[in-house]
Amino acid sequence: MKIPSFKNQYALLAIFLTPWKDAETIEALADAIQQGDEDWGSLLYMANLHFCSPLWFVRLREDGLLPLLPNDLQTYLHHLHQANIERNEVFQFAIKEIYSNLKDLEIPAILLKGGATLCDNLYEDQGARMIADLDLLVKPQHTELVRKLLLQLGYEEQPDCFTGFRGYFNTYTAHHMPRQLKPGTPVAVEIHFQTALGQAGRVMQTDLSWKHKEIITWEGLNPSVLIPTYRLIHNTVHSPVQDKTFITSIISLRDLAEFTYLVRRYESVINWREWLEKGSNHGLDREFRVYLTLAHRLMGMPFPKDVPKIYFLGFHVTRISNAGNNRANYLSGCVRPSENANERIGSVAIRILIMVYYRLNNPAWVWQNFCYKEGIRNIPIRFFYLLKFFVKRTNLKKTFNINNLLSKSKKTLFLLKKPN
């Protein structure tokens, strides 16, 4: 596996996070670290930005690279990993408490995303995965019962974050109940009655999620999770499609690493043809192939034999990789503008191209998600809601924000100047 330049810290961190490294790659990383050229502050900022610092620690330790890092960074990562272990123990207790009560009420539920990784020990380390909340899929007729159960267990309901979206569409409505928080703990629970929403929801249809679940044994309980192929599909569509990170060029390294871990654990039972067909049948062939190519090129995951390679996807891999690197440097302020004028111009050009790509693709994303209506007869309605979405004052302001454009212009001019 080729080690990327230390200037592209997004790609470098991806190499650190992957479980697919061979001995030669680990040795090359060790040699690169010992040369002392790495800006550890910026790389740590990148890891924190992608919520994967504990996983970085686990991989460094398992690959034997941890002792090569500065002592203060080793200490920081160790404490962060230990804190995440304690945090995940609280989440595990919450899963036990909720599932025990659901069993008594005979209510079926499927654990999605992070909760599933805790139950099947996907990372083989309790502190590797950072979890924001527990996503629990239940049947629509049970949502109110589960909501009342959580309130009885001491959870408090938060304001509905989807209120501002109502009235634009029929398909792209809230796919879960308002978030429930347990006071005094980090635990938050989202009661899903749909697996996903918008275009992602048409790929991950809720009835198919119930048909493609499996029961596992964990801590004396029998929670349900999606079968591996459908966990991969959900991972592929959740952020890149539903949260439109594919067109914003912000692909989470935590999610991409989880994709590779799922493949490593369940490689023998994954149906790659079904995975690709799910995306292709809903107009997401490009997104699925690019996501897989990122896992292959950035993290060294073997490319599946059942998926034919297409070689024109390099543009998207480069776009996302450079966008991830530029975003971290821009937000952190850890990296000074380059002394080389060509490099500064290239950096600004990348940001402009990424912004243009997003602006060109955002209307199509809105059309396929917010404004989607079933059936050909509803095409005029979709045009109406698409127009309404962009003409509405708040969205128009976001789209054509003059102050924001002026601010970006000033920053662009500053970056083009030679640093003092």
C-alpha positions in Angstrom: 0.0 0.0 0.0 1.4 3.4 -1.0 1.9 5.9 1.8 0.4 9.3 0.8 2.3 12.5 1.2 2.2 14.0 4.7 0.8 17.1 3.2 -2.5 15.3 2.5 -3.4 14.5 6.1 -6.9 13.3 5.2 -5.4 10.4 3.1 -2.6 9.8 5.7 -5.1 9.5 8.5 -7.1 7.1 6.4 -4.0 4.8 6.1 -3.6 5.0 9.9 -7.2 4.0 10.5 -7.5 1.0 8.1 -7.4 -2.5 9.5 -6.1 -3.7 6.1 -2.5 -2.7 6.5 0.2 -5.3 5.7 3.6 -5.5 7.3 5.3 -3.5 4.5 2.8 -0.6 4.9 3.3 -0.5 8.7 7.1 -0.5 8.2 6.8 2.4 5.7 4.6 4.4 8.2 7.2 3.8 10.9 10.0 5.1 8.7 7.9 8.1 7.8 7.1 8.9 11.5 10.8 8.6 12.5 11.8 11.2 9.9 10.0 13.7 12.1 8.3 15.7 9.3 4.7 15.2 10.6 2.7 18.0 12.1 1.0 16.0 14.9 -1.2 18.9 16.0 -2.9 19.1 12.6 -3.2 15.4 12.3 -4.8 15.2 15.7 -7.2 18.0 14.7 -8.1 16.0 11.7 -8.8 12.9 13.8 -11.0 14.9 16.3 -12.8 16.5 13.4 -13.8 13.1 12.1 -14.6 11.6 15.6 -12.0 8.9 15.1 -9.2 9.7 17.6 -10.0 6.7 19.8 -9.9 4.4 16.7 -6.6 6.0 15.6 -5.2 5.2 19.1 -6.4 1.6 18.8 -4.8 1.1 15.3 -1.5 2.8 16.4 -1.3 0.4 19.3 -2.2 -2.7 17.4 0.2 -1.8 14.5 3.0 -1.2 17.0 3.4 2.5 16.0 2.2 4.1 19.2 5.6 4.3 20.9 7.0 6.3 17.9 4.6 9.2 18.6 5.5 12.1 20.9 4.9 11.3 24.6 2.3 14.1 25.1 0.3 12.9 22.1 0.4 9.3 23.4 -0.9 10.4 26.8 -3.7 12.5 25.2 -4.8 9.6 23.0 -4.7 7.1 25.8 -6.8 9.3 28.1 -9.3 10.0 25.3 -9.6 6.3 24.5 -10.1 5.5 28.2 -12.8 8.2 28.4 -14.5 6.7 25.4 -14.5 3.3 27.0 -16.3 4.7 30.0 -18.7 6.5 27.7 -19.5 3.4 25.7 -20.1 1.4 28.9 -22.9 3.9 29.7 -24.4 3.3 26.2 -24.1 -0.4 26.6 -26.0 -0.2 29.9 -28.7 1.9 28.2 -29.0 -0.8 25.4 -29.5 -3.5 28.1 -32.1 -1.4 30.0 -34.1 -0.6 26.9 -34.0 -4.1 25.3 -34.9 -5.7 28.6 -38.1 -3.6 28.8 -38.8 -4.0 25.1 -38.6 -7.8 25.6 -41.2 -7.6 28.4 -43.5 -5.6 26.1 -42.8 -7.9 23.1 -41.8 -5.0 20.9 -39.2 -5.9 18.2 -36.5 -3.4 17.5 -33.3 -3.2 15.3 -30.2 -1.5 16.5 -28.6 0.6 13.7 -25.1 2.0 13.1 -23.0 2.6 16.3 -25.3 0.6 18.6 -24.9 -2.5 16.4 -21.1 -2.2 16.5 -21.2 -2.3 20.3 -23.3 -5.5 20.3 -21.2 -7.4 17.7 -17.9 -6.1 19.0 -17.0 -5.0 15.4 -13.8 -3.2 16.4 -12.8 -5.8 19.0 -12.1 -2.8 21.3 -14.8 -1.2 23.5 -13.4 2.3 23.1 -12.6 2.4 19.4 -16.0 3.7 18.1 -17.3 7.1 19.2 -21.1 7.1 19.4 -23.3 10.2 19.3 -26.6 8.4 20.0 -28.5 5.1 19.8 -30.6 4.6 16.7 -33.4 2.2 17.3 -35.7 1.1 14.5 -39.2 0.1 15.6 -42.5 -0.5 13.7 -44.7 2.6 13.3 -47.4 1.2 15.6 -44.9 0.9 18.4 -43.3 4.3 18.3 -45.6 5.9 20.9 -45.2 2.9 23.2 -41.4 3.1 23.0 -41.5 6.9 23.5 -43.5 6.5 26.7 -41.1 3.7 27.8 -38.1 6.0 27.5 -39.9 8.8 29.4 -40.6 6.3 32.2 -36.9 5.3 32.2 -36.0 9.0 32.9 -35.3 10.2 29.3 -36.3 13.7 28.4 -37.6 14.6 24.9 -35.8 17.3 22.9 -37.4 19.7 20.4 -38.2 18.2 17.0 -35.4 19.2 14.6 -37.5 18.5 11.6 -40.2 21.1 12.3 -38.7 23.6 9.8 -38.9 21.1 6.9 -42.6 20.3 7.1 -44.8 21.5 4.3 -42.2 21.1 1.5 -42.7 17.5 0.7 -44.4 14.2 1.5 -41.6 11.6 1.4 -38.8 13.7 3.0 -40.4 14.0 6.4 -39.0 13.1 9.8 -37.9 9.4 9.9 -37.6 9.3 13.7 -39.2 10.7 16.8 -37.7 13.7 18.6 -34.4 12.7 20.3 -34.6 11.5 23.9 -31.7 12.4 26.3 -30.9 10.8 29.6 -30.0 13.6 32.0 -26.6 13.2 33.6 -25.4 10.8 31.0 -24.1 11.1 27.4 -26.9 8.7 26.2 -29.3 9.9 23.5 -31.8 7.7 21.7 -33.6 8.2 18.4 -36.7 6.1 17.8 -36.8 5.4 14.1 -39.9 4.3 12.3 -38.1 4.5 9.0 -34.5 3.4 8.3 -33.6 6.5 6.3 -35.3 9.3 4.4 -35.4 10.8 1.0 -33.4 9.1 -1.7 -31.5 7.1 1.0 -34.8 5.9 2.3 -35.8 4.6 -1.1 -32.6 2.5 -1.2 -32.9 1.4 2.5 -36.7 0.7 2.5 -38.0 0.1 6.0 -39.8 -3.1 5.1 -36.6 -4.5 3.6 -34.8 -3.7 6.8 -37.2 -5.8 8.8 -36.8 -8.7 6.2 -33.0 -8.5 6.3 -32.3 -8.4 10.1 -30.6 -11.0 12.2 -30.7 -11.8 15.9 -27.4 -11.9 17.8 -26.5 -12.9 21.3 -25.1 -10.2 23.5 -24.9 -9.9 27.3 -27.7 -12.4 27.8 -30.0 -10.5 25.4 -30.9 -11.1 21.8 -30.8 -7.7 20.0 -31.5 -7.5 16.3 -29.2 -5.8 13.8 -29.2 -5.6 10.0 -27.5 -8.4 8.1 -23.9 -7.4 6.9 -24.9 -6.6 3.3 -27.6 -4.2 4.5 -25.4 -2.7 7.2 -23.0 -1.9 4.3 -25.8 -0.3 2.3 -27.0 1.8 5.2 -23.4 2.9 5.9 -23.1 3.9 2.2 -26.3 6.0 2.0 -26.6 7.4 5.4 -24.1 10.3 5.3 -23.0 10.5 1.6 -26.6 10.5 0.3 -29.0 11.4 3.1 -26.7 14.1 4.6 -25.4 15.0 1.1 -21.8 14.8 2.2 -20.9 13.3 -1.2 -21.7 16.5 -3.0 -20.3 18.7 -0.2 -17.1 16.6 -0.5 -17.0 15.9 3.2 -16.8 12.1 3.6 -16.4 11.0 7.3 -13.3 8.9 7.9 -15.1 7.3 10.9 -17.9 6.1 8.6 -15.5 5.0 5.8 -13.4 3.1 8.4 -16.5 1.4 9.7 -17.2 0.3 6.1 -13.8 -1.4 5.9 -14.3 -3.0 9.3 -17.6 -4.4 8.3 -16.0 -5.9 5.1 -13.1 -7.4 7.1 -15.5 -9.1 9.6 -18.2 -10.2 7.2 -16.4 -10.5 3.9 -17.5 -14.1 3.3 -21.2 -13.3 3.5 -21.5 -9.9 1.9 -23.5 -9.9 -1.4 -21.7 -7.2 -3.4 -24.0 -7.5 -6.4 -27.0 -6.8 -4.2 -25.1 -3.9 -2.6 -24.3 -2.3 -6.0 -27.8 -3.0 -7.5 -29.4 -1.2 -4.6 -27.5 2.0 -5.5 -27.8 1.6 -9.2 -31.5 1.0 -9.2 -32.1 4.3 -7.4 -29.7 6.5 -9.4 -26.8 6.2 -7.0 -24.4 4.1 -9.0 -21.7 6.8 -9.0 -22.0 7.4 -5.3 -21.8 3.8 -4.4 -18.8 3.2 -6.7 -16.9 6.2 -5.5 -17.5 5.3 -1.8 -16.1 1.8 -2.5 -13.2 3.2 -4.4 -12.3 5.5 -1.5 -12.2 2.5 0.8 -10.0 0.7 -1.7 -7.6 3.5 -2.6 -7.4 5.4 0.7 -7.7 2.4 3.1 -6.3 -0.5 1.1 -9.4 -2.6 1.3 -9.4 -5.3 -1.4 -11.7 -4.5 -4.3 -14.5 -7.0 -4.5 -14.4 -9.3 -7.5 -18.1 -9.1 -8.0 -18.0 -5.3 -8.6 -16.5 -4.4 -12.1 -14.0 -1.6 -11.9 -14.7 1.8 -13.6 -11.6 4.0 -13.9 -13.2 7.4 -14.5 -13.9 7.8 -10.7 -10.5 9.2 -9.9 -11.8 12.8 -10.1 -14.2 12.2 -7.3 -11.6 10.4 -5.1 -9.2 13.3 -5.6 -12.0 15.9 -5.0 -13.0 14.3 -1.7 -9.4 13.6 -0.5 -8.3 17.2 -1.2 -11.5 18.7 0.2 -11.0 16.8 3.4 -7.4 18.0 3.7 -8.3 21.6 2.9 -11.3 21.7 5.2 -9.2 20.6 8.2 -6.4 23.0 7.5 -8.8 25.9 6.9 -10.8 25.3 10.1 -7.9 24.4 12.4 -5.6 27.3 11.5 -2.8 24.9 12.5 -1.2 25.0 9.1 0.3 28.2 7.8 -0.2 29.2 4.2 2.5 27.7 2.0 5.5 29.8 1.0 5.0 28.5 -2.5 2.7 30.8 -4.5 1.6 27.9 -6.8 0.6 25.8 -3.8 -1.4 28.6 -2.4 -3.2 29.2 -5.7 -3.8 25.4 -6.0 -5.3 25.3 -2.5 -7.7 28.2 -3.3 -8.6 26.7 -6.7 -9.6 23.4 -5.0 -11.9 25.2 -2.7 -13.5 27.1 -5.5 -14.0 23.9 -7.6 -15.5 22.1 -4.6 -17.9 25.0 -4.0 -18.9 25.1 -7.7 -19.4 21.3 -7.7 -21.7 21.5 -4.7 -23.7 24.5 -6.2 -24.2 22.6 -9.4 -25.3 19.4 -7.7 -27.4 20.8 -4.9 -30.6 21.4 -7.0 -30.5 17.8 -8.1 -30.1 16.6 -4.5 -33.1 18.8 -3.5 -35.1 17.4 -6.4 -34.4 13.8 -5.4 -35.0 14.4 -1.7 -37.0 17.4 -0.4 -39.2 17.7 -3.4 -39.7 14.0 -4.3 -43.2 12.9 -5.2 -44.1 9.4 -6.4 -45.5 9.0 -9.9 -45.2 10.9 -13.2 -48.3 12.9 -12.6 -46.7 14.6 -9.7 -43.8 16.1 -11.7 -45.5 19.5 -11.9 -45.9 19.4 -8.1 -42.2 18.6 -7.8 -41.3 21.6 -9.9 -43.6 23.7 -7.7 -41.9 22.6 -4.5 -38.5 22.9 -5.9 -39.2 26.5 -6.9 -40.8 27.2 -3.5 -37.7 25.7 -1.7 -35.3 28.1 -3.5 -37.5 31.1 -3.6 -38.3 30.9 0.2 -36.4 33.8 1.7 -34.2 31.9 4.1 -33.0 29.4 1.5 -32.5 32.2 -1.1 -30.4 34.0 1.5 -28.3 30.9 2.1 -27.9 30.3 -1.7 -27.0 33.9 -2.7 -25.5 35.3 0.6 -23.6 38.3 -0.6 -22.0 38.9 2.8 -20.7 35.3 2.8 -19.4 35.7 -0.8 -17.5 38.9 0.2 -16.1 37.2 3.3 -14.9 34.3 1.1 -13.4 36.7 -1.4 -11.4 38.4 1.4 -10.1 35.1 2.7 -9.2 34.1 -0.9 -7.2 37.3 -1.4 -5.5 36.7 2.0 -4.5 33.2 1.1 -3.1 34.3 -2.2 -0.8 36.8 -0.6 2.7 35.6 0.4 2.7 34.9 4.1 4.9 37.2 6.3 
